[in-house]
Amino acid sequence: MSEWLPVADDPAADDMRPHLFALARRGEPFALATIIAADGGPRPVGSQMVVAGEQAWGFLSGGCIESDVALHGRAVLESGEPEVLVYGRDSPFIDIRLPCGGRLEVLVERVAPDEPALAALQALTEARREAWWASSGREHWCGPQPPGVPHRFVHLYRPRQRLVVIGSDAFALAIAALGARIGWETIVLAPFGPAEAPPLAARYDRRPLDLSLAALEPDRWTAIAVATHDMAEDEAALVPALASAAGYVGALGSRRKAGERAERLRRAGLSEACIARLHAPIGLPIGAANPWEVAVAVAAEIIATARLAPPGEAAPATELADASAYR
């Protein structure tokens, strides 16, 4: 087993874009390592590491190859020449074993801090738009649509999962806290909540919901969890939420009140299709009772909804596009 690498922030973080942008702001070049083919192993195609100086972020295996990838990343930073590293079957690195018995191919490339494609990636990320990153190994391209010409590989970045929690009690705060811990962009909307923001890694907005929710412009990578425990407040939150493009909308509450809630939403003008989008009672049915258990059930349901969405709808935040024609 290789030694642990220096890490910053969350060692389990999956999305490397914050590190790319931070390094660019500091004017530092970096090596970007991406799994471009995998047969076995715990990490899927598209998983990435970033190497800069003595630091590295991300993980490509169960700890088997990260130190070696970091060494090659520093060599690529020095030479500017991209490398494709092969681990496992047919690998030249006979001293590095993959316990899973599989095979990984990792592309390592140098990216300059003033790379125009990197600036385009940051602009699309901040606008919450899909970003297609294409690379020949030496040259890079990024845009909102797939590239028109073949490249060595094509990587699709999707907007970061966003969680909007409406409410201010223990259940709402537990849901928000878990979402923030997972790494989701988390916002708590509490128009009747305490004046002081809760101690969470989340934005806190006490404006009326018609202002705060509309300002967010929910998209298919937005999940809205309504935890008000009040039917009238539920309605004020659910009507705009269900009419929006949010990929997930759920509400706390008992099954026996489902009919009453649906009827109130009909009277408010929502269509049957909009009402059918509601997950209520919120969360997977795991028998959750206390706030943290409910938070786990809600987070699991949001993940399941995104993963099982039809093509073109909400999907995992980052994945590698089918690049078989580009390699």
SEDO-421399 format. One record per residue: residue in three letters; x, y, z of N, C-alpha, C, O in turn. Coordinates in steps of 0.02 Angstrom, whole numbers, plus 50000, padded with zeros to 5 digits. Atoms other than C-alpha are relative to their C-alpha. Last residue first. Layout:
BEGIN
ALAXYZXYZXYZXYZ...
END
This chain:
BEGIN
ARG499375002549972495535038148581500434996749946500984994449961TYR499514994649996494165049548515500694997350016501195000950009ALA499854997750068492905036848452500565005150000500805007149946SER499695005450038492925027548618500205002349930500684999749901ALA499454997350039492635043748713500334994849955500894995749932ASP499765005750040490935040048786500535002649952500385005949903ALA500415001650058490805054948904500294994049964500884992249974LEU499634999750061491695054349070499544998149943499204993049946GLU499905006550031490625058549219500415001049937500465006549911THR499435000250045490375072249345500064993149970500024988150005ALA499704993550011488845077849442500574999949950500665004749913PRO499424998749958487865061849424500385006349981500385008249922ALA499535005650004486225063849330500605001550044500645007050072ALA499484999649949484695074949322500424993750000500174988249989GLU500244996949938483785073649156500564999950051501144998950034GLY500184993150012484465070848981499725003650060499645009750060PRO499494996050035484445052048997499755007149986499185008149966PRO499925001650070483095046149120500555004249968500715009549994ALA500364995650046483415049149306500114997849928500654995349911LEU500475003950039483985034049408499615004249950499155001849917ARG499675005550034485555041949477499544996349952499754993949900ALA499534997550050484725058549519500304994349959500364994949898THR500394996550052483225050749606500455002549945500295001949886ALA500325005150041484355038549701499605003249943499615000749887ILE499495003450041485465052649762499684995049954499854994749894ILE499774995150049483975063049820500524996849954500494997849893GLU500514999450051483225047749904500205005049946500065003849887ALA500005006150041484835043949996499495000449945499624998349889ALA499414999850043484985061950057500024993949954500194994649895VAL500104994850050483195061350122500595000349951500495000449890ALA500515002450047483405044750213499895005049943499815003049885VAL499695005350040485045050650292499504997549948499684996549890ALA499534996950046484215066850348500334994849955500414996049895VAL500394997150055482765057050422500465003349949500345002749888GLU500235005650041483995046850524499595002549941499665000049885TRP499435002450040484845062850582499814994149957500044993549900PRO499794995550054483195070850634500574997349957500554998049896ASN499704993949973482535055750733500275004349942500325001849886ALA500414996749949481295043150663500305006550024499965011750024ALA499664994449967481895034550505499535003450050498945004350036GLY500204999749930481005018250467500335005550039500385005050100ILE499545004249962481975015450306499825000050075500214997750116PRO500365003049942480645021650186500444995250039500404989250030LEU500115007150010481755032750075499674996950062499814999150118GLY499485004849982481525051250108499824992849984499244991049978ILE499344999150028480065063450113500484994450022500424991850077PRO499514997149953478315057750152500714999949971500894995449933ALA500284998949934478025063550021499664993650024499264990749987HIS499815005749957479085064449865499755001550070500035005650106LEU499854999149929478165076749752500184993450034499824988450027ARG499274999549991478305074649563500195000050074500774999050090ALA499715006750000476505068349552500765000050010501054994850026ILE500135002949935475895085649602500334993150005500574991250058CYS499574996649950476725093349449499924996750069500414995650104ALA499305001950014475955080449332500475003250051500955000050074GLU499885006649971474255082649414500724997849989501014994450031SER500255005650040474345101149374500134993450035500534993150082LEU499505004650027474595114549505499674994449961499124992149979GLY499894999550072473295128349520500524995349971500674995849911ALA499514994650013473255132049706500195000549927500565005049907ARG500364993649994471655121849719500475005949987500265011249965ARG500444999350059472635106949652499645006850002499615010349951LEU499574998250057474005109849783499595000649936499735004949894ARG499804993049993472705110349922500435002249941500365007849917GLU500584995950016471965093949858500165007550006499945011549965ALA500095000150073473675085649855499415004449980499455007949930ARG499474995950031474015091050035499905000449925499955005849895GLU500154992949986472335084350095500525004549967500355009749940GLY500584998050040472645067750008499825007350010499675010949962ALA499804999350070474395066050079499425002549957499505006849914LYS500164993250022473835069550257500165001149926500105006749901ARG500724998849993473705051250305499805007049978499215008349965ARG500375002450059475415048150231499265001750006498935002849955SER500265006849997476225058950365499634998149937499405002549900GLY500715000549987477285074250334499784992849999500124988449972LEU500165003749940478975080450278499244999650009498885003949987ALA500294996549943479055086550099499914995250058499684989650049GLY500285004349949480065082049946499745004050058499955009750069VAL500374996149951480515090349781499694995150049499344990450029TYR500305003749944481855083449666499645004950045499895010350060GLY499985007150014482545088649496499674995850054499494990050042ALA499625003949950481995106649518499964992649985499434990049968ALA499635005350034481325114149355500414995750048500824991750026SER499334998250024480025124449447500314994049964500014988749956ALA500074996950066478155121649464500675001849969500705003749911LEU500245005050048478435109149604499905002949931499934999249881ALA499485005150008479505121749701499794994949947500194993149904PRO499464997950046478345136549669500524994649989500824994249935VAL500284997650064476825127149739500565002549954500605000149897LEU500055005250050477805117449869499735002449933499924999849881ALA499355002350025478435131849975499924995449941500304995849892ALA499644994250025476805141450003500684998049970500935001349924GLU500294998050064475895124850016500385005949970500515006149910ASP499835005050051477055118450151499765002349931500135002149882GLU499314998450019476825134750247500254995149948500624997049902ALA500024993750038474945131850245500705002049977500795004149920MET500295001050065475135113550294499995006349958500135006149898ASP500614996050000476365116750435499704999849930500045001349881HIS500485003049954477755104550480499355004050004498965003250051THR500314994749961479005116150391499514997450053499395000850102ALA500055002749932480225103550319499715005350046500055007550093VAL500454995649961480185106050131499894996750068499624991250072ALA500285003849944481685098050044499605004850044499885009450074ILE500344995749952482105105449874499664995650052499234991550035ALA500485003849960483395096649765499715004750052500075008550085THR500214997249937484265106649628499494995450034499014993350003TRP499515002249951485235098249487499865003150069500295003350113ARG500085007249989483715099349374500534997150046500494991350064ASP499895003750062483675118249396499974992650016499824990750073PRO499865007249994482995129649532500074996749931499684998049885GLU500135002950066483095148349489500164992550001500634990349968LEU499565005850011483855153049658499944997049930500404993749906ALA499334997650013483085170449657500494994349986500994995349952ALA499954997850070481355162749639500705002249984500935001249927LEU500015005850044481595153149801500065002049928500414998749889SER499405004149992482145168349901500024994149953500544992749924LEU499394996550021480845180549835500614995450002500994995049953ASP500114998050070479235170349838500615003949973500715004249913LEU499835005350047479925161949994499915002149927500274999849883PRO500595003850018479925177950097500174995049944500594996449901ARG500494996250041481705182950146499384995849987499414989649994ARG500644999149964482545173750288499505004149961498985006049988ASP500404994750031484005166750187499335000350035498954995450035TYR500614999349959485415156350261499625006149974499895011649971ARG500294993350002486855149850156499345000050037499004994950041ALA500564998950045487605133550214499805007350000499895010850050ALA499654997950061489145126950303499485000949945499494997549894LEU499935004950054488105126350461500405002949943500445009049935PRO499295001350010488075135450628500124994449949500344988949967PRO499775005949963486275141650609500744998749985500995000949934ALA499915005950042486035159550547500234994150041500624995050088GLU499315002150007485425172050677500054993649959499674988949970ALA499634994850034483735179950650500724998049987501024999849936PRO499624995449957482845163950696500405005149959500585003849902GLY499505002949957481655156450568500365005250043500225011250037PHE500234998949932480045163250496500504997350051500334996350109PRO500304993349992480685165950319499755001550070499695007350090ALA500395000049938481825150850337499695006850012499935010650054LEU500494994550007482685146050174499544999650061499194994650070VAL500565000649955484245135550207499565006249991499795011850000ILE500324993749982485455133950062499414998550045499014994150031THR500585000449956486675119750029499765006950020500155011350039GLU500134992949987487905117349887499355000350038498834998350011TRP500494996550040488195098649905499995007450018500125009350075GLY499664995850049489815091849976499525003649955499735006849907ILE499905004050061489155077050074500385004049947500715001149905ARG499445004749987489435087250232500144995649939500714994049926ALA499374996250002488355101450164500604995450010501124996249978GLY499884997950069486935089450127500665003749993501045002549946LEU499765005850036487115081750300500145001649927500644999449899ALA499325001749977487005098650385500284994149963500874994149944ALA499534995250028485505103950280500724998250020501174998649978ILE499985001150072484525088250321500525004649968500915002549926ALA499635006250010484985089950505500054998449926500584996349903LEU499294998749990484455108250504500424993749991500984994049966ALA499744995950055482765104450427500755001050007501125000449958PHE500005004250060482425090350551500305003949940500715001249904ALA499455004849997482975100850700500034995549938500584993849916ASP499995004249941481835115350654500564994949996500984995349950SER499494998049952482175129550532500024995650062500374997350110GLY500185001549931481225126050372500575001950047501115003650024ILE500474994849978481475125650184499754998050069499394993050077VAL500415002449944483025115850135499575005850024499825011250039VAL500354994449970483785119249964499544997150053499094993250038LEU500545001949954485075106449911499715006350031500075010250063ARG500204994749954486185109449759499404997650042498944994650015GLN500655001249968487125095949666499865005650050500295007450091ARG499975002949932488595103749575499294999050026498865003250017PRO500034995549942488295107249392500004996150065499774990450070ARG500684997549990488845093849267499995004750061500455004450103TYR500124997649932490585090949202499295002650004499075006549962LEU500594995949989490735080449044499935001650074499844997250116HIS500245000549931492465074348998499415004750009499455010649994VAL500514994949989493015071048819499694998750069499474993250084PHE500575002049958494595061548778499555005950012499755011650004ARG499755006049966495995061748650499474997350049499354991350052HIS499464998449954494985073848545500214993550034499894988350028PRO499755004849951493855071748394500575002750042500975006750019VAL499465003950029493045087048313500264995250053500204996650112GLY500175002250068491385095648346500524995749967500394992849914PRO499564997350052491625096648533499824997249932499594991549927PRO499435004450016490115092348641500425003049944500165006649901GLN500225005450043489075107648692500604995449985501174997549993PRO500635002649975489285120248833499714994249959499234991149980GLY500594996550023491125122948794499364996850026499394991550057CYS500575000649956492895118148842499425004149974499515009849953TRP500584996350025494445114648738499444999050050499384993750079HIS500635000949964496185108848785499455004449969499595009649940GLU500454994550012497825106048694499324998550030499104992750032ARG499624993749998499245095048752499565006149992499705011450021GLY499425001349958498395078648795500435006250008500725007450061SER499575004150042497185080448650500594997550040501014993950014SER499284999349998495885086648772500334995449949500114989849937ALA499695004550048494025090048781500755001250000500985006950010TRP499284998950001493055097348928500314994949952500234988949962TRP499655005450034491175098248902500745002049995500915006949963ALA499384997950032490325109649028500354993849971500484989050008GLU499565005650017488525108149085500615002649963500575007449924ARG500135002950065487835124449153500464994149990501014993850018ARG500365006349991487715130749331499774997249933499194995549923ALA500674998950028488275148449282499554993950007498984993949984GLU500324994849960489765146949400499295001649975498865003750013THR500145002749933490235130449319499635005150042499145003450075LEU500575004450007490075137649143499804997150068499214996350083ALA500594996050016491215152149187499384995749995498854997650020GLN500214996549940492465140749274499375004249987498925004450029LEU500285004949952492545128849127499755003650062499225001950088ALA500675001850025492785143449006499664995150047499064995650060ALA500434994249986494235149949111499294998649977498815000650010LEU500115000049928495005132549108499555005850020499115005150063ALA500515005149985494785131448920499844999850074499274998450093PRO500684997550015495705148048902499454994950015498904996750037GLU500315003950054497245140748992499295002649987498885002650032ASP500334995350045497965154749101499684996449940499524999649890PRO500514996249964498355142949246499635005049955499075006949971ALA499744993549979499225130749128499465004050034498875003350018VAL500474994650015498615112749122500295006550028500465006950087ARG499844993649968499835098149113499495005249977499325005649918GLU499864994450045499145081049069500135006350040499885007150096VAL499734994549959499045063949151500225005549953500635004449909LEU499694994750039497915051049067500235005550047499835008050087VAL500054993349972497575035849177500375004949954500975004149942GLU499614995650043497225018349113499875007150023499295009250030LEU500184993050004496665005949245500455003549950501065002249948ARG499544996050041496664987049244499735007149997499135008249988GLY500234996750061495874974149358500545003749963501135002049967GLY499825004050058496484961349484499805003249934499814999849882CYS500615002250034495524969649626500154995849938499694992649910PRO500295005949966497114969949730499374997449965499214991549971LEU500704998249988497904981649601499674993950032499574988849998ARG500535004950010499764978949618499325003250011499235007650053ILE500634997049977501164991549596499444995249982499284994249923ASP499994999549927502884983449588499375003150028499295003650089ILE500135006549970502604977349410500005000250076499764995550109PHE499844998849930502414994949345499864993750040499354993150073PRO499285000549991502524990749159500205000950073500784999750091SER499674993949977500664987049164500754999050003500984993650021ASP499574997350052499944973149056500355006550020500585010249977ARG499815004450056498574969649184500395003849947500205009349928GLY500345006550001498604981449332500244995849943500844995449930TYR499905003749938499074999649307499604993549996499064993249967VAL500395006249997499305008649141500194996450064500774995150078LEU499745004949952499865026849138499544993950001498934994650002VAL500535004749984499515037748987500314994550042500744990850018GLU499865007249993500725052348989499354996250008498874998850037PRO500515004349968500645070448933500224992750002500644990549962GLU500205005550043502275080148897499474995650035499614993250089GLY500554997850042502425097048984499744994649954499264995749917SER499865000950072504125091549047499475002949954499615004949898GLU499324997950019504095098049226500104999849925500385004549896LEU499964992849988502225096949256500675002749977500715008249949VAL500364996950056502245079749175500005007650008500055011249959ALA499585000550060503585074249297499675003349940500015006549900ARG499474995049992502565081149443500494999749941500755004849920GLY500294993450010501055071349382500535005450006500535010249967HIS500044998850072502095055649365499715006949985499915010249937LEU499324999650026502545056649549500015001449925500385005749901ALA499744993549981500735060549595500725000949975500895006449952VAL500304995050046500135045549494500275006950017500415010949972ASP499655000750064501375034749591499725005049950500105008049912SER499334997349993500725041149758500384999749935500755004349918GLU500004992749995498925038449705500705003050005500845008049973ILE499614996750053499155020749639500095007450010500465010649972CYS499475003950031498585008449773500465004149954501065002849951GLY499364998149969497585019449890500594996649968501164997249992GLY500075000849928495875011849852500645001750038500744999350094SER500015007149982495955018849678499874999650074499675004550105LEU500135003950060495895035349583499954992550015499794988649970PHE499795007049992495845047749727499764996049940499204996949916GLY500385005050037495745066649732500274993050011500804992150040TRP500695000649977496965080149784499654994849956499824993949897ALA500425003550048498855081349772499314999350031499244998550092GLN500675001949981500105092749856499654996349944499804997249885GLU499975005849956501995094049842499314997650021499254992950061GLY499474999649949501945105449692500034993750040500064988250013ALA499674993550006500275103749604500525000550056500355000150115VAL499344999949968499405087249569500315006949987500335009349931VAL499644993950018497535085549534500665000050038500674998650098MET499544997449950496665068749534500315006449973500375007349912GLN499434995750012495155063249434500425001350063500185000850119SER499734997849935493795050149417500665003749988501045001949943GLY500164993049988493085049849240500255002650066500285008650077VAL499724995850053493005030949224499775007250012499195008550027PRO500235000550069492415024049389500415004149951500815008449971ARG500144993450027493355021449553499814999549926500134995849889PRO500544996749965493305005449656499795006749970499265009449988GLY499784994449959494304994849535499425003750031498865003350005GLY499955001249928493754983749393500245006250036500345011550006ASP500295006849996494134986049209500094997850072500614995250091ALA499975003849938494415004749190499674993249991499124992749963ALA500245006850011494785016649048500094996150064500594996950099ILE500325000150065495065035449043499764993149980499404992449930ILE500095007050022495445037949228499625000049934499055002249932THR500695002450009495945056249237500014992649981500394990649936ALA499985007250014497535064649301499284997349999498914998450047LEU500665002949992497655083549292500034992749978500204991249920ALA500105006050040499375090849319499324997250017499144996550075PHE500145006249964499455108649382499964994249951499874995249891PRO500185005550044500065125849334499884993850041500104993350098GLU499605006249997500015138949472499774995149947499174993749942GLY499524999950055499425156949445500434993849997500994994049971ARG499324998949972498615158049616500535000049946501125001149960ARG499984993449969496905160449537500695001650028500905007450029ALA499984995050054497245145549424500035007050029500395011350004LEU499324999950027497655134849575500075005149945500585008649941ALA499574996949949496015139549659500725000449976501055005549986PHE500124992850002495045135849498500445003650052500695009150038LEU499774997350063495775118549476499955007650001500425011149981HIS499274999849999495555114649661500285002949935500775006749937PRO499784994849953493715119449659500765000650004501025006250009ARG500024993350027493515109149498500195005550050500545010250031MET499364996549994494125092849574499975007349977500475010849982ASP499984994950053492415085349607500625004250010500705007750060ASP500005003250066492545069149707500095005049943500385003349892ALA500324995850051492985075149881500094996949931500624994349914ALA500445004150040493445060749998499665003949944499215001349910PRO499615005050037494985069450068499564995549957499824992049913ASP500315006649991493895084550111500384994849961500404995149900ASP500735000249999494885100750133499764992850012499984989550059ALA500294993949972496715098050094499254999449995498994995749953VAL500664998150025497675082050067499795006550032500035008550085PRO500274994149966499485076750082499335001949969499265001949908LEU499804993650029499625059450007499785005750044499295005050081TRP500534995150010499525043450107500285006549972500845008549988GLU500094995349945500915030950079499435004849985499265006049927SER499604993950004500695017049952499855004650059499335004050091MET500434994050000500005000050000500445006250000500925006750039
END
